[in-house]
Amino acid sequence: MTYEILLAGFGGQGILFAGKLLAYCALFEGKEISWLPSYGPEMRGGKCNCSVCISDEPIGSPQVLEPDILIALNGPSFDAFMPAVKAGGKAFVDSSMVAQKTDRTDIETFYVPATQLSEDNNLAKGANIILLGKMLAETGIFSFETVRKALEKNTPASRAHTIDNNMRALQLGADYQA
């Protein structure tokens, strides 16, 4: 089993956090992992993406050029990375932030209004985790129990109150039906 995952959006949307969360999940399940962040010099609003490789075998390169799974939180990321998704892959798109639709028929694309869902459910900045929940529901890569362990390990004590909200966001994404 090998998954090459690319998460992309603007700085401040939680791209790196979501990628790190996946990496911690893989760690807890004894998988080989790589986590490679890429971002511009801007603090917020600049380009940001994160490559995550999860495998049962050693990983040759941490860079994901042809993802099996794409999570796109904005239009520029959709435009830049949708053509690179491997045939048979899956894309998870925040339709609140991305007006475009793909014409690709060789991949499965899930449009989830993640930003709107996060606002409607008082889960500030939860769009990244909502899309992660949808991705986990559609792929079965990790259980929610593993994600909770990863959240508990990856969340500083001062932010422990956010764990339950992140679990709610995961469930919102998992339950979303277009």
LINZI-V47776 format. One record per helix or strand of 3 or more residues. SS is the DSSP state (hx for helix, st for strand). FROM is the first residue (numbers start at 1). TO is the last residue. If there is no record, write none. Layout:
ss=SS from=FROM to=TO
ss=SS from=FROM to=TO
//
This chain:
ss=st from=2 to=10
ss=hx from=15 to=28
ss=st from=32 to=39
ss=st from=47 to=55
ss=st from=69 to=72
ss=hx from=75 to=84
ss=st from=90 to=94
ss=st from=108 to=112
ss=hx from=114 to=120
ss=hx from=127 to=139
ss=hx from=144 to=154
ss=hx from=157 to=159
ss=hx from=162 to=175
//
